Each structure stands twice: as C-alpha cells, then as structure tokens.
Amino acid sequence: MLEHTTSADAAAAAAAAQTLHLRLIIVGATVDLLRETHLHEATPEAVAHRLGIAVSTLREHFPSWDGLVVAALDRWSGQRMDAVTTSVGDVSMVEFLRAIVVSNVEEAAFVRLIVALMSAAGDPTHPTSAYLRSRYKLFYCRIRRGLEHDVAVGRAPHAMDPSRGAEQLVALYEGLQLQALMRPDLDIVAAFDRAVARMERGWMERYEVRVGSLMSGVAEAWAI
C-alpha cells in the first residue's frame, strides 16, 4: 500500500513538473512573439504555431489571452530588471532609472507593449486592470523607496520629499518614453540626462506652494 502511494505521488509530481515546464515554455514563446510583433497583431494561434502545439493545448494552460500576455509581461519585466540591477550595482535611483532608459532603447518592443497595455489598465472593467495597476504601484513604490535610501545615505538632498520626487521621476521617465515612440529621432538618454539635471537642482530647494502667485494669476485671468 505504501509503495502504491509513493508511486502515485511520484507520478503526480512528475505530471505537475511537466505542466509547469510547458507553461514556462509557452510564456517564453509569448515573450519572443511580442518582441517581434505588436500586441494587436499577436495571437494565441501564433504562439501555438511557434511551439508546434495545438491551440487547444495552449488554451488548457492559459484559457485567457490577456492572462498569457500579462504572464509574458511579468517574465520580460523581471528579466530586464534583474539584468539592469546586476549591471549597475548599488547606485542612486536616478542612475538606476537611467539604466532602465538605456535598456528600453535596446528593447523598444517592451516599451510598445507597456504603452499598449495602459488603456487596459485604465479601464476598471478590464479583467487585467487591477493587476496592471498593482504592478504600476509597485514600480512607483520601488522608485520612492530608492529615493528614501538615497536621502538617508546622502545621495539625494534632504529637501526632496521622496514621494514627490518619485512622482516627478516616473512622470519624466514615462513622458520621454512616449515621446520616443512618437519621435524616433529623439535621443531619449540625452533628453533624460538634461531633464534630470534640472530636476535634481530643483530638489536642492525646499518646496513651497506659491498660493499668492497662483491666486493673483487667477484674479488677472478673470479681470481680462
């Protein structure tokens, strides 16, 4: 009886490992497809064709195409982030984000995929919206925590609020990425360096809300 149980457990474990292996292969093939093809042109059939498997087999493991795309995004993003982290080591968050910008130049397809998924993330009714928003928040939190560390070790000025600094860095990063898609002639690394240099100078000054100036501007507008 014990031998029978052990044999059944081993068979179940082998089947589970085989299933996991196939799922990893499917996700990897989807990443490769999205590297070469725009999201709106990619299909489950194309992934299945690459692997030489039936579409029905693919759907057994990934019933939802959106779910497979998100799994591919996670794999691709993780690989890139690990590579950047290893290459730059312990650097400031600004330098780390710059390394990501350089990586994006080399893998423009990843940026295209992120931009394509933004509309889904912005639609609360889309099945992947909640997950994509959570990943976005994690990215922002990573930038904020990195800036907090930079302030603590003296790599960033104490006058800079890390939460606000993260907002500005993310806005700069995303804005330039979008411009680079629309303006292929843009040297995004040079543009990032110029903008960050001015931003870091601003971080050295304590932020003050100019209420008086804003109100006077509103009054002048109404007077006109």
N, C-alpha and C positions, 0 to 999 in steps of 0.2 A: 504493500500500500504506500509506504514511504517513498519507494523508488518510483512508483507511478506518479505521485505528487511532484517529486523533484523533476521528473521528465516533463511533466505538463508545465511546470513553472519555467523550465529552461526554454521550452518551445514558445511560451507566451512572451518571454523576454526577447527571444530571437526575432519574433514577429514584430514586437514593438520597436526594436532597434532597426529592423528593415524599413518599417513605416517611417520612422524619424529620418532615416538616411534618404529615403525617396523625397520626403518633404523638403529637406535641405537642398537636394539637387534641384527640385522644382523652383525653390526660391532663388537659387543661384542662377538658373537659366532665365528667370524673370528679370533679374538684375542685368544680365547680359543683354537681354532684349531691349530693356529700357535705356541702356547705354547707346543703342544703335537706332532706336525708334522713338518717335514722340508718343506720349501717353495715349493720345486719341487714336493712334494707329496700331497700338499694341493690343493683342487679343489672347485669350486662353488658348485658342487654336494654334497661334504662332508659338507659344511656349511648348505645347504638347508636340508640335512638329519638330522643334529643336531637339527634344528628348527622345523622339521616336516612340511616344506612348499615346494611347488613346485619350481623347479629350475627356471621356467619361472617367478614366483613371485619375486624371488631374483633378476633376471636379469632386471625386471621392475624398481627396485630401484638402482641397480648397474649393468648397462649394461657391464661395463668393469671390468674384474677380477683384472687387475692391479690397477684400481682405488679403488676397495674394499680393496686390500692389503695395499695401501697407507693410506686409512682411518683407517684401523686397526693399522698400524704403528703409526699414529698420536695419536690415543686413548691410545695405550700402552705406548708410549713415554711420553705423558702428565701425565698419572697416575703415572709412575715411577718418573718423575721429581718432581711432586708435593709431593710425599712421601719422596723423598730424601731431598727436600727443608724444609719440615716440621720437619724432624728428626734432621737435623744438625743445623738449625737456621742460625745465622749470623757468618759465618766462612770464612776463606780465600778461594780463588778459588782452591788452591791446595787441601785443605781439602774437599772442595765440590766435586772435581773430584774424590778424593779417595773414597768418599761415593758412587759415581756412580759406581766405580770399584767394591766395595763390593756388591752393588745391582746387578751388572751384574753376579757375582758369583752365586747369588741366582736365577737369571733368565737367564741362559746361552742361552736359546732359543731366547731371544731378540737379543743377540749378533749375533747368527747364522743368524737371519733374516736380520740384518743390513748388514752383510758381503755378504749375498746372493743378496741384492739389489744394492750393489756397482757396479756390472757390468752393470746394467740397467742405473744407474746414470752416468756412464762413457760413455754411448752411446748417443750422441746428438740426434739420430733419434728415440730413445725410447720415447714413449708417457709420461712416468713419469720422464724422465731425468731432465727437467727444474725444476720441483717441488722438486725432491730429492736434487738437487744441492742447491736450495734456502734454504731448511731445514738445509743442511750441513753448509752453510754460516751463518745461524742464530746461530747454535751451536758454531762455531768459534767466532762469534761476542760476544756471551754471555761470553765465556772464556776471551776474550780480555777486555771487559768492566769490568769483575770481577777483572782482574789484575790491570786495571787502578784504580779501587776503592781501591784495596789493597795497591798500591803505595801511593795513596792520604792519607790513614789513617795510613800509616806506617807499614803495614803488609807485604810489599814487598819492596826491595831496589829500590831507585831511579835510580840506574844504569841499571835496567832492563827495556827494551823497551817492553811495554805490547803487542804490535802486534807481536814482535818476540817471546816473552815469550809464547803467545798463540799458535803460530806455533809449538813451542817445546813441550808444554804440550799436544796438540792434537796429535802430532806425537808419543809421548811416550804412551799416552793412547791407540791409535789405534794399534800401533805396538804390545803392550803387549796383547791386546785383540785377535789379530790374532794369536800370539804365543800360547795363552792359548787354542785356538781351535785346533791347530796342536799338542800341547804338553799338554795333560790332567794332567800331573804330575806337571806342573808349578804352584807354589804358586803366583798367579798374584798380590795379595795385598802386599806381602812381596817384590816382584820384583818392584812394583810401588814405595814403600817406599824407597828402595835403590836408584833407579834411580832419584827420585825427590830430595832426599837429596843431591846428587851430582849436580843436575841441579840448585838447589837453591843456592848452594855455588858459582856456576859459575855466577849466576845473580848478585852477590855482586861485581863483577868486571866489569868495563866498557869495552864494546866490541870494539875491534879494528881489522880491516881487516889486516891480515898479508900478504900484497902484495909481499913484498920482499921474504918471505919464500916460497910463492907459486911459484913465478917466478923462484927461484933457483931450486925448485923441478922439474919444467918443463924442465929447462936447463939440469939438471943432467939426466933426462929421455931421452932427445934427444941425449946427449953425449954417453949414453950407446947404 
